[in-house]
Amino acid sequence: MSLLRVGMCPALTAEVYEALIAVRIKTVVDFVLCDPENLAQRCSLSYKVLLSIRKLLLAQYSAFAISGCDLYDDVINKVAILQIGCESIDKLLDGGLYTCEVTEIVGGPASGKTQFCLTTAASVVLTAKQNVLYIDTSGGFSAERLQDIMTARHVTDKSMASGFSRIRCVSAFDVFELIQVLEEARSDFISASNSFYTSLKLVVVDCVAAVISPILGGQQTDGHLLMTHLSRILLSLAVDHALAIVVTNNVVQKGWDGGSSNGTKPALGKYWVCVPHTRILLEDRNTTIIKSGRQSLQGSASFDITDSGITDVS
């Protein structure tokens, strides 16, 4: 919220400023929301002077209107759908993973979260021919497993080598390292100094709970602040640079805090729930959408884990 100040525009002199402050008009929003004729009577100022100030402030601080056609063209140019490689899950997700969105994969131990990430990464580099930034926070990334997935898809050695060249894996074992990696990626996007990022379409963070959970609760006072900062970086990368962001998350018991509820829920609490656009639960070899802004939450898809990664149930 911008404060009014002398010299903000030619007509906003010290005398006019003091008159406005006297009637508690302190910010640009306060001034614009007031009726000029009524304000002129309250401040004993010229109506024409107030109109000129209002016109300049609106020109300087108002958002520019955009037509529906321009907005549609912008969406078409930015949004892409990246297939996971499992037909039933792609169909459940209305085609696959969408760029400009953060998708969260939620599940317990051995539910298939890392397999989901590796399968998606293999599909993006082999089928879409786009680059992948894979951020490993728990030591779960396996180049050998990724090679097995590609081999099971009967790709040539040349295609496999090209696929591996499109994947960059970075380890980040605490939230500060993770933020640093993401900030460096954003900086490289803005400066266009690294050719890898010109074809980057997928960023994987496996797993976000591994670096955030240790800083929440107890004697930690900056945990939620760091989590908020991390979420803003992820959303900025997704929206500003048209990326599909995939993060994995653990589950916790609903009654861990003394409640009587049974079952599980995604970790990281209510402050994280607004971050992902889409939330997918992996449980008992079944995929369920538990949050989405684009489609209904009805329906599920079964999957299997084979040499080819996440696949349809045969």
ZICORNOR-V997915 format. One record per residue. N is the residue number from 1. SS is DSSP state (A for helix, B for strand, O for the rest). PHI is phi as a letter, one per 30 degrees, with the letter a starting at -180 (NA if undefined). PSI is psi in degrees with one decimal (999 if undefined). Layout:
n;ss;phi;psi
N;SS;PHI;PSI
N;SS;PHI;PSI
//
This chain:
n;ss;phi;psi
1;O;NA;116.0
2;O;d;133.6
3;B;d;144.1
4;O;d;145.3
5;O;a;156.6
6;O;d;134.0
7;O;i;0.4
8;O;e;-33.9
9;O;b;159.2
10;O;e;-36.1
11;O;d;-12.0
12;O;d;78.0
13;O;d;174.7
14;A;d;-38.2
15;A;d;-45.5
16;A;d;-41.8
17;A;e;-45.9
18;A;d;-36.0
19;A;d;-38.5
20;A;d;-41.7
21;A;d;-33.5
22;A;d;-28.2
23;O;c;21.1
24;O;i;35.8
25;O;c;97.7
26;O;c;-24.9
27;B;b;168.1
28;A;d;-39.7
29;A;d;-43.4
30;A;e;-43.7
31;A;d;-46.4
32;A;d;-33.3
33;A;d;-17.2
34;O;d;144.7
35;O;d;124.4
36;A;e;-38.8
37;A;d;-43.8
38;A;d;-38.9
39;A;d;-36.6
40;A;d;-38.6
41;A;d;-39.8
42;A;d;-35.7
43;A;c;-7.1
44;O;h;44.6
45;O;c;162.1
46;O;d;133.5
47;A;d;-40.4
48;A;d;-37.0
49;A;d;-44.2
50;A;d;-37.3
51;A;d;-40.5
52;A;d;-40.1
53;A;d;-44.3
54;A;d;-42.9
55;A;d;-44.1
56;A;d;-39.5
57;A;d;-40.1
58;A;d;-39.1
59;A;d;-33.1
60;A;d;-34.3
61;A;c;-8.5
62;O;d;151.4
63;O;d;146.6
64;O;d;136.1
65;O;d;148.0
66;O;b;136.1
67;O;d;160.1
68;A;d;-35.5
69;A;d;-42.5
70;A;d;-40.4
71;A;d;-39.6
72;A;d;-44.5
73;A;d;-38.2
74;A;d;-41.3
75;A;d;-43.4
76;A;d;-38.7
77;A;d;-30.3
78;A;c;-41.4
79;O;d;129.3
80;O;b;156.8
81;B;c;120.6
82;B;c;118.5
83;O;d;143.0
84;O;d;-31.8
85;O;j;-3.1
86;O;c;112.3
87;A;e;-42.2
88;A;d;-38.9
89;A;d;-38.9
90;A;e;-41.1
91;A;d;-40.3
92;A;d;-36.4
93;O;c;16.6
94;O;i;42.0
95;O;j;-29.0
96;O;k;-153.9
97;B;d;135.3
98;B;c;137.0
99;O;d;163.0
100;O;i;14.5
101;B;b;153.9
102;B;c;121.4
103;B;c;128.3
104;B;c;129.3
105;B;c;116.3
106;B;c;137.9
107;B;l;164.2
108;O;d;-175.3
109;O;e;138.9
110;O;i;25.7
111;O;d;-14.7
112;O;j;14.2
113;A;d;-49.6
114;A;d;-36.5
115;A;d;-37.7
116;A;d;-45.5
117;A;d;-45.1
118;A;d;-40.1
119;A;d;-43.6
120;A;d;-43.0
121;A;d;-44.0
122;A;d;-40.8
123;A;d;-40.3
124;A;d;-43.0
125;A;d;-30.0
126;A;d;-41.7
127;A;c;-51.0
128;A;d;-14.3
129;O;h;37.7
130;O;c;161.3
131;B;d;155.6
132;B;b;131.0
133;B;c;113.8
134;B;c;113.5
135;B;c;114.3
136;B;c;117.9
137;O;c;-5.5
138;O;b;9.8
139;O;i;20.9
140;O;d;-13.1
141;O;d;135.2
142;O;b;113.8
143;A;d;-33.7
144;A;d;-41.9
145;A;d;-39.6
146;A;d;-38.7
147;A;d;-40.5
148;A;d;-41.2
149;A;d;-43.4
150;A;d;-40.6
151;A;d;-39.8
152;A;d;-18.1
153;O;c;7.2
154;O;h;45.0
155;O;c;155.3
156;O;d;163.3
157;A;d;-36.2
158;A;d;-43.3
159;A;d;-37.4
160;A;d;-43.5
161;A;d;-40.7
162;A;d;-38.4
163;A;d;-44.8
164;A;d;-31.0
165;A;d;-17.4
166;O;c;-2.8
167;B;c;129.7
168;B;c;117.8
169;B;c;130.2
170;B;b;134.7
171;B;c;137.3
172;O;b;104.6
173;O;c;6.9
174;O;b;168.3
175;A;d;-30.2
176;A;d;-41.2
177;A;d;-39.4
178;A;d;-46.1
179;A;d;-40.1
180;A;d;-43.7
181;A;d;-44.7
182;A;d;-38.5
183;A;d;-40.0
184;A;d;-38.8
185;A;d;-43.6
186;A;d;-39.9
187;A;d;-41.4
188;A;d;-34.0
189;A;d;-46.8
190;A;d;-42.7
191;A;d;-16.4
192;O;h;35.5
193;O;c;-11.7
194;O;b;118.4
195;A;d;-22.0
196;A;e;-36.2
197;A;d;-11.7
198;A;d;-26.2
199;A;c;13.8
200;B;d;128.5
201;B;b;-15.3
202;B;b;130.8
203;B;b;125.4
204;B;c;130.9
205;B;c;106.8
206;B;b;100.5
207;O;b;145.7
208;O;d;-31.1
209;A;d;-26.8
210;A;d;-27.8
211;A;c;-18.9
212;A;c;-41.7
213;A;e;-40.7
214;A;d;-17.7
215;A;c;5.4
216;O;c;138.0
217;O;i;-179.6
218;O;i;-134.9
219;O;d;0.8
220;O;d;123.9
221;O;c;-16.3
222;O;c;11.8
223;A;d;-50.7
224;A;d;-32.4
225;A;d;-44.8
226;A;d;-37.0
227;A;d;-40.9
228;A;d;-41.9
229;A;d;-43.1
230;A;d;-43.2
231;A;d;-37.6
232;A;d;-38.1
233;A;d;-44.5
234;A;d;-45.3
235;A;d;-37.4
236;A;d;-44.5
237;A;d;-42.3
238;A;d;-49.3
239;A;d;-47.9
240;A;d;-29.4
241;O;c;14.2
242;O;h;53.6
243;O;c;151.2
244;B;c;118.8
245;B;c;125.3
246;B;c;123.0
247;B;b;145.1
248;B;c;151.2
249;B;b;151.9
250;O;d;176.2
251;B;c;154.1
252;B;b;162.2
253;B;d;138.4
254;O;d;-32.0
255;O;c;22.4
256;O;d;-23.2
257;O;c;16.9
258;O;j;-2.5
259;O;d;172.6
260;O;c;0.1
261;O;d;145.7
262;O;c;169.2
263;O;j;-170.0
264;B;b;166.5
265;B;b;159.4
266;B;d;144.2
267;O;d;174.7
268;O;i;-3.4
269;O;i;-171.2
270;O;d;-20.3
271;O;d;-16.9
272;O;c;-16.8
273;O;d;-25.7
274;O;d;-5.0
275;O;d;-56.8
276;O;d;140.4
277;O;d;-35.9
278;B;b;135.9
279;B;b;127.6
280;B;c;128.3
281;B;c;125.5
282;B;c;120.8
283;B;a;125.7
284;O;h;46.9
285;O;h;36.3
286;B;b;139.9
287;B;c;127.8
288;B;b;134.4
289;B;d;119.8
290;B;c;-5.9
291;B;a;133.6
292;B;a;139.7
293;O;c;-3.1
294;O;c;-24.5
295;O;b;166.9
296;O;d;161.4
297;O;c;10.4
298;O;d;147.8
299;O;j;157.2
300;B;a;170.9
301;B;b;132.7
302;B;d;150.3
303;O;b;169.3
304;B;b;158.2
305;B;c;114.4
306;B;b;-168.3
307;O;d;-26.1
308;O;d;4.9
309;B;j;-141.4
310;B;d;119.7
311;B;b;167.7
312;O;d;152.5
313;O;d;123.4
314;O;d;999
//
